[in-house]
């Protein structure tokens, strides 16, 4: 199962597109291209491409006077298509009148047959515009509401790239890295919904052009692309390589800078040199002559690293509801973003509880659809530092909390 596969939910009749692989057992699915939900992999099945070809075939339309194109059906007895056409008799029949041309048709015939008639000029065929060269970030519509984020390389060189996203809550998150061939496009790197336009992350892309047997090395191009409503809808145009309309953003407006060979020669030795320890010559002579005891003090000790900040223990009852994690939050988040935020908070609290030698901790996750509870229990079952876990006090929390005992 990959990003972009069309799947069907086993628990219903809904269909959707896989927009993200959350982990080994959880995927994000866009249902009806309107909203996304996290679903367990065992609860969805990939729809084969042959299914649409087999069940969407249009039946052959039969019209009067047409031969039967269905070999399994006998021809109609009233089929008169093979009868010869009746021959008109000249005896007693009035001759057919020729159609009278209109005034415009008569004038056009005279003008075309006269000696001064100008030859008709053929209609010039419009010359197709050349596709722009460069590397582009393309948002390709999959439906009226769903867009796939891809990279398009419309150059003659290969490009090594990394792709990540940046939000207000997470400074950077790496999502993909690969090599993009010349005149090619990447697979879908992410999916965005138009209804969540105000909460879209900024795309962070790094590009490194590469030519096999080339005579120049290039510096890495860094591009951070944010999306604004004032320029987004005007950026839709025909995309090169893929032959579809897409929202295009060129990433290499400034061409990659070639690194001069002499600069490479200057930087190479500096990168390979290692700091050598400083030796106290007088102390070393004293040790060799026997005037001083042998000790490793002849080498000056390296500077000790700065002490790390102390780890703060989490509260005994850790609330994972969005209102508790972000009390002043005014941003509307999708279900997937909320689940990712809750799991990050759970992992951080659990690691701090283990680091500070806590005996137990209670995670309040609520009931909901049970997705968060299942994911928490799955991670706890794989952690070797967990003695056991169970539902917390039902009288106080119901089934919306989990008690974790630590080793």
C-alpha positions as CSV (number, residue, x, y, z in Angstrom):
1,X,0.0,0.0,0.0
2,X,1.4,3.3,-1.1
3,X,0.5,7.0,-1.0
4,X,-2.0,7.8,-3.8
5,X,-3.6,4.3,-3.9
6,X,-7.4,4.2,-4.0
7,X,-8.8,2.1,-1.2
8,X,-12.2,0.9,0.1
9,X,-13.1,0.7,3.8
10,X,-13.9,-2.9,4.9
11,X,-16.3,-1.5,7.6
12,X,-18.4,0.4,5.0
13,X,-18.9,1.4,1.4
14,X,-16.8,4.5,1.5
15,X,-13.8,4.9,-0.8
16,X,-10.8,7.2,-0.6
17,X,-7.2,7.9,-1.4
18,X,-4.2,7.2,0.8
19,X,-2.7,10.6,1.5
20,X,-0.1,9.6,4.1
21,X,1.5,6.6,5.8
22,X,1.4,7.4,9.5
23,X,3.3,4.2,10.7
24,X,3.4,0.5,10.1
25,X,-0.3,-0.1,11.0
26,X,-2.0,3.3,10.5
27,X,-2.6,5.3,7.3
28,X,-4.4,8.5,6.5
29,X,-7.3,8.3,4.0
30,X,-9.1,11.1,2.2
31,X,-12.8,10.1,2.1
32,X,-14.8,11.5,-0.9
33,X,-11.9,14.0,-1.3
34,X,-13.6,16.1,1.5
35,X,-12.0,15.1,4.9
36,X,-9.2,12.8,6.1
37,X,-9.3,10.2,8.8
38,X,-6.7,7.8,10.3
39,X,-7.5,4.2,9.5
40,X,-5.8,0.9,10.4
41,X,-4.3,-0.8,7.4
42,X,-6.1,-4.0,8.1
43,X,-9.4,-2.1,7.7
44,X,-8.8,-1.0,4.1
45,X,-8.2,-2.8,0.8
46,X,-6.6,-1.4,-2.3
47,X,-9.0,-1.1,-5.3
48,X,-7.5,-2.6,-8.4
49,X,-7.4,-0.6,-11.6
50,X,-9.1,-3.4,-13.6
51,X,-12.2,-3.0,-11.4
52,X,-13.1,0.4,-12.9
53,X,-12.5,-0.9,-16.4
54,X,-14.8,-4.0,-15.9
55,X,-17.7,-2.3,-14.1
56,X,-17.9,1.0,-15.9
57,X,-18.2,-0.3,-19.5
58,X,-21.0,1.6,-21.4
59,X,-23.4,-0.8,-23.2
60,X,-23.7,-0.6,-26.9
61,X,-26.6,1.6,-28.1
62,X,-28.6,0.1,-30.9
63,X,-30.3,2.5,-33.3
64,X,-32.9,1.9,-36.1
65,X,-31.2,1.0,-39.4
66,X,-27.9,-0.2,-37.7
67,X,-26.6,-3.7,-37.9
68,X,-26.6,-5.7,-34.7
69,X,-23.2,-5.5,-33.2
70,X,-23.8,-8.0,-30.5
71,X,-22.7,-11.4,-31.8
72,X,-24.8,-13.2,-29.1
73,X,-28.1,-11.6,-30.3
74,X,-30.0,-12.7,-33.4
75,X,-30.8,-9.9,-36.0
76,X,-34.3,-8.4,-36.0
77,X,-36.8,-9.7,-38.5
78,X,-37.7,-6.1,-39.3
79,X,-34.1,-5.1,-40.2
80,X,-34.4,-3.5,-43.6
81,X,-30.8,-2.3,-43.8
82,X,-29.9,-4.9,-46.5
83,X,-32.9,-4.2,-48.8
84,X,-32.0,-2.5,-52.1
85,X,-33.0,1.1,-52.4
86,X,-36.1,1.6,-54.6
87,X,-35.3,2.8,-58.2
88,X,-37.1,5.9,-59.2
89,X,-39.1,5.6,-62.4
90,X,-39.0,8.3,-65.0
91,X,-42.5,7.6,-66.3
92,X,-45.0,10.0,-64.9
93,X,-42.6,11.3,-62.3
94,X,-41.8,14.9,-61.9
95,X,-38.1,15.8,-62.1
96,X,-36.5,16.7,-58.8
97,X,-36.0,20.4,-58.3
98,X,-32.5,21.6,-57.7
99,X,-32.1,23.5,-54.4
100,X,-32.0,27.3,-55.0
101,X,-28.7,28.8,-53.6
102,X,-28.9,31.7,-51.3
103,X,-27.7,35.2,-52.3
104,X,-24.6,34.8,-50.1
105,X,-23.7,31.5,-51.7
106,X,-24.2,32.9,-55.2
107,X,-21.9,35.8,-54.6
108,X,-19.3,33.6,-53.1
109,X,-19.4,31.3,-56.1
110,X,-19.0,34.2,-58.5
111,X,-16.1,35.7,-56.5
112,X,-14.3,32.4,-56.4
113,X,-14.7,31.6,-60.1
114,X,-13.8,35.1,-61.5
115,X,-10.4,36.0,-62.9
116,X,-9.6,38.3,-60.1
117,X,-10.5,35.9,-57.4
118,X,-8.0,35.8,-54.6
119,X,-6.7,32.5,-53.5
120,X,-8.0,31.4,-50.1
121,X,-5.3,31.6,-47.5
122,X,-4.9,28.6,-45.2
123,X,-5.6,29.3,-41.6
124,X,-2.3,29.5,-39.8
125,X,-1.8,26.8,-37.1
126,X,-0.9,28.3,-33.8
127,X,2.6,27.6,-32.7
128,X,2.6,25.8,-29.3
129,X,4.6,27.7,-26.7
130,X,7.7,26.0,-25.3
131,X,7.4,24.7,-21.8
132,X,9.3,26.7,-19.3
133,X,12.6,25.2,-18.2
134,X,13.4,24.6,-14.5
135,X,12.4,22.7,-11.4
136,X,8.8,23.3,-10.2
137,X,6.8,22.5,-7.1
138,X,3.4,21.4,-8.6
139,X,0.1,21.1,-6.8
140,X,-1.8,18.7,-9.1
141,X,-5.6,18.6,-8.6
142,X,-6.8,15.0,-7.9
143,X,-10.4,16.3,-7.4
144,X,-12.1,19.7,-6.8
145,X,-10.9,19.6,-3.2
146,X,-7.7,17.4,-3.1
147,X,-4.3,18.4,-4.4
148,X,-1.2,16.2,-4.7
149,X,2.2,17.9,-4.0
150,X,4.9,16.8,-6.6
151,X,8.2,18.0,-8.0
152,X,8.7,18.4,-11.8
153,X,12.2,18.5,-13.3
154,X,12.0,20.1,-16.7
155,X,15.7,20.3,-17.2
156,X,18.5,18.2,-18.9
157,X,20.2,17.4,-15.5
158,X,19.3,15.1,-12.8
159,X,18.3,16.6,-9.4
160,X,18.8,15.2,-5.9
161,X,16.1,16.6,-3.6
162,X,14.8,16.6,-0.1
163,X,11.2,17.6,0.8
164,X,9.8,18.7,4.1
165,X,7.1,20.8,5.7
166,X,7.2,23.6,8.2
167,X,4.3,24.6,10.5
168,X,3.9,26.9,13.5
169,X,3.8,24.0,15.9
170,X,6.7,22.0,14.2
171,X,9.7,23.9,12.8
172,X,10.6,21.2,10.3
173,X,9.5,17.7,9.4
174,X,11.4,15.8,6.6
175,X,9.0,13.7,4.4
176,X,11.0,12.5,1.3
177,X,14.4,12.4,-0.4
178,X,15.1,11.0,-3.8
179,X,16.7,11.5,-7.2
180,X,14.6,13.1,-9.9
181,X,15.6,12.2,-13.5
182,X,15.7,14.8,-16.3
183,X,12.3,15.6,-17.8
184,X,10.5,13.6,-15.1
185,X,8.2,14.2,-12.1
186,X,8.2,12.7,-8.7
187,X,5.5,10.6,-7.0
188,X,3.0,12.4,-4.7
189,X,5.0,13.7,-1.8
190,X,2.0,15.0,0.2
191,X,-1.6,15.8,-0.1
192,X,-3.4,19.1,0.7
193,X,-7.1,20.0,1.0
194,X,-8.4,23.3,-0.2
195,X,-10.7,23.6,2.8
196,X,-7.6,23.7,5.0
197,X,-5.8,26.3,2.9
198,X,-5.3,28.7,5.9
199,X,-3.5,25.9,7.8
200,X,-1.3,24.6,5.0
201,X,2.3,24.0,5.9
202,X,5.1,25.8,4.1
203,X,7.1,23.5,1.7
204,X,10.8,23.3,2.3
205,X,12.8,21.9,-0.6
206,X,16.5,21.4,-1.1
207,X,17.9,20.9,-4.7
208,X,21.3,19.7,-5.9
209,X,21.7,19.5,-9.7
210,X,23.9,16.6,-10.9
211,X,25.3,15.6,-14.3
212,X,27.1,12.3,-14.8
213,X,30.7,13.0,-15.9
214,X,30.0,16.7,-15.5
215,X,32.9,19.1,-15.0
216,X,31.3,21.3,-12.2
217,X,30.0,20.8,-8.7
218,X,27.0,22.9,-7.6
219,X,25.9,24.4,-4.3
220,X,22.6,23.2,-2.7
221,X,19.6,25.4,-3.5
222,X,17.3,25.9,-0.5
223,X,13.7,27.1,-1.1
224,X,10.9,27.7,1.4
225,X,7.6,28.1,-0.4
226,X,4.6,29.4,1.6
227,X,1.1,29.7,0.0
228,X,-0.9,32.9,0.0
229,X,-4.4,33.3,-1.4
230,X,-3.5,36.4,-3.3
231,X,-1.1,34.5,-5.6
232,X,-2.2,30.9,-5.3
233,X,-5.2,30.9,-7.8
234,X,-3.3,32.9,-10.4
235,X,-0.5,30.3,-10.4
236,X,-2.6,27.6,-12.1
237,X,-1.3,26.9,-15.6
238,X,-0.3,23.9,-17.9
239,X,2.5,22.0,-16.2
240,X,5.4,20.7,-18.2
241,X,6.3,17.0,-18.3
242,X,2.9,15.7,-16.8
243,X,0.7,17.5,-19.3
244,X,-1.9,18.6,-16.8
245,X,-3.0,21.9,-15.3
246,X,-1.5,22.5,-11.9
247,X,-0.6,25.2,-9.5
248,X,3.1,25.8,-10.3
249,X,5.9,27.4,-8.2
250,X,9.4,27.6,-9.8
251,X,12.1,26.6,-7.3
252,X,15.2,27.5,-9.2
253,X,14.5,31.1,-10.2
254,X,18.1,31.7,-9.2
255,X,20.3,29.0,-10.9
256,X,22.5,26.8,-8.8
257,X,26.0,28.3,-8.4
258,X,28.9,26.2,-9.6
259,X,31.7,25.8,-7.1
260,X,35.1,26.8,-8.5
261,X,37.8,24.0,-8.5
262,X,40.2,26.2,-6.6
263,X,37.6,26.7,-3.8
264,X,37.2,23.0,-3.5
265,X,41.0,22.6,-3.2
266,X,41.1,25.2,-0.5
267,X,38.3,23.7,1.5
268,X,39.3,20.0,1.2
269,X,42.4,20.0,3.5
270,X,40.5,22.1,6.2
271,X,37.8,19.5,6.3
272,X,40.1,16.5,6.7
273,X,42.5,18.0,9.3
274,X,41.9,16.8,12.9
275,X,42.7,18.8,16.0
276,X,45.9,17.4,17.6
277,X,46.3,17.3,21.4
278,X,48.5,19.9,22.9
279,X,51.6,18.4,24.7
280,X,53.4,20.1,27.6
281,X,57.1,19.7,26.5
282,X,58.6,20.5,29.9
283,X,56.4,18.1,31.8
284,X,57.2,15.4,29.2
285,X,61.0,15.9,29.7
286,X,60.6,15.7,33.4
287,X,58.8,12.4,33.2
288,X,61.5,11.0,30.8
289,X,64.3,11.9,33.2
290,X,62.6,10.5,36.2
291,X,62.2,13.9,37.9
292,X,58.4,13.7,37.8
293,X,56.0,10.8,38.3
294,X,54.5,9.3,35.1
295,X,51.0,10.5,34.6
296,X,48.8,11.4,31.7
297,X,48.9,15.1,32.6
298,X,51.3,15.8,29.8
299,X,48.3,16.1,27.4
300,X,46.0,19.0,28.1
301,X,42.5,17.8,28.7
302,X,39.8,18.8,26.3
303,X,37.2,21.4,27.3
304,X,34.2,19.6,29.0
305,X,30.9,20.0,27.2
306,X,28.2,22.2,28.7
307,X,25.9,20.3,31.1
308,X,22.6,19.3,29.6
309,X,19.3,20.8,31.0
310,X,17.6,18.7,33.6
311,X,14.7,16.6,32.5
312,X,11.4,17.7,34.1
313,X,9.0,14.9,35.1
314,X,5.5,15.1,33.6
315,X,2.4,15.3,35.8
316,X,1.0,12.0,37.2
317,X,-2.2,12.5,35.2
318,X,-1.3,13.6,31.7
319,X,-4.2,15.0,29.7
320,X,-4.0,14.4,25.9
321,X,-7.0,16.4,24.9
322,X,-6.4,19.2,22.4
323,X,-7.8,21.8,24.8
324,X,-5.2,20.7,27.4
325,X,-2.3,20.6,25.0
326,X,-3.1,23.9,23.3
327,X,-5.4,25.9,25.7
328,X,-5.2,29.1,23.6
329,X,-5.4,27.4,20.2
330,X,-7.6,29.2,17.6
331,X,-6.3,27.3,14.6
332,X,-8.6,24.7,13.0
333,X,-6.7,21.4,12.6
334,X,-7.6,18.3,10.7
335,X,-8.2,15.0,12.4
336,X,-4.8,13.8,11.3
337,X,-3.0,16.8,12.6
338,X,-4.7,16.5,16.0
339,X,-3.8,12.8,16.2
340,X,-0.1,13.5,15.4
341,X,0.0,16.3,18.0
342,X,-1.5,14.0,20.7
343,X,0.9,11.1,19.9
344,X,3.9,13.5,20.0
345,X,2.8,14.7,23.4
346,X,2.3,11.1,24.6
347,X,5.8,10.0,23.5
348,X,7.5,13.1,25.1
349,X,5.7,12.5,28.4
350,X,6.5,8.8,28.5
351,X,10.2,9.4,27.8
352,X,10.4,12.0,30.6
353,X,8.6,9.7,33.0
354,X,11.1,6.9,32.3
355,X,14.1,9.4,32.5
356,X,12.9,10.6,36.0
357,X,12.2,7.1,37.3
358,X,8.5,7.6,37.8
359,X,6.6,4.4,39.0
360,X,3.4,5.1,37.1
361,X,1.6,7.6,34.9
362,X,-2.0,8.0,33.7
363,X,-2.7,9.1,30.2
364,X,-6.2,10.7,29.7
365,X,-7.0,10.1,26.1
366,X,-10.9,10.1,26.1
367,X,-13.2,7.7,24.2
368,X,-13.8,9.2,20.7
369,X,-13.5,6.7,17.9
370,X,-10.8,4.7,19.8
371,X,-8.0,5.5,17.4
372,X,-5.8,7.3,19.9
373,X,-6.3,4.6,22.5
374,X,-5.4,1.9,20.1
375,X,-2.2,3.6,19.0
376,X,-1.1,4.3,22.6
377,X,-1.7,0.7,23.6
378,X,0.2,-0.5,20.5
379,X,3.3,1.6,21.4
380,X,3.1,0.6,25.1
381,X,3.0,-3.1,24.2
382,X,6.3,-2.8,22.3
383,X,8.1,-0.8,25.0
384,X,10.4,-3.1,27.1
385,X,10.5,-0.5,29.9
386,X,6.8,-0.9,30.6
387,X,5.8,-3.4,33.3
388,X,2.1,-3.4,32.4
389,X,-0.7,-1.1,31.4
390,X,-4.5,-1.2,32.0
391,X,-7.6,1.0,31.9
392,X,-7.4,3.5,34.8
393,X,-10.0,3.9,37.5
394,X,-13.4,3.5,35.7
395,X,-15.2,5.4,38.4
396,X,-13.1,8.5,37.7
397,X,-12.1,8.3,34.1
398,X,-14.5,5.7,32.6
399,X,-12.7,4.0,29.7
400,X,-11.0,7.2,28.6
401,X,-7.7,6.8,30.5
402,X,-4.8,4.3,30.6
403,X,-2.7,3.5,33.7
404,X,1.0,2.7,32.8
405,X,3.3,1.0,35.3
406,X,7.0,1.6,34.6
407,X,9.9,-0.7,35.5
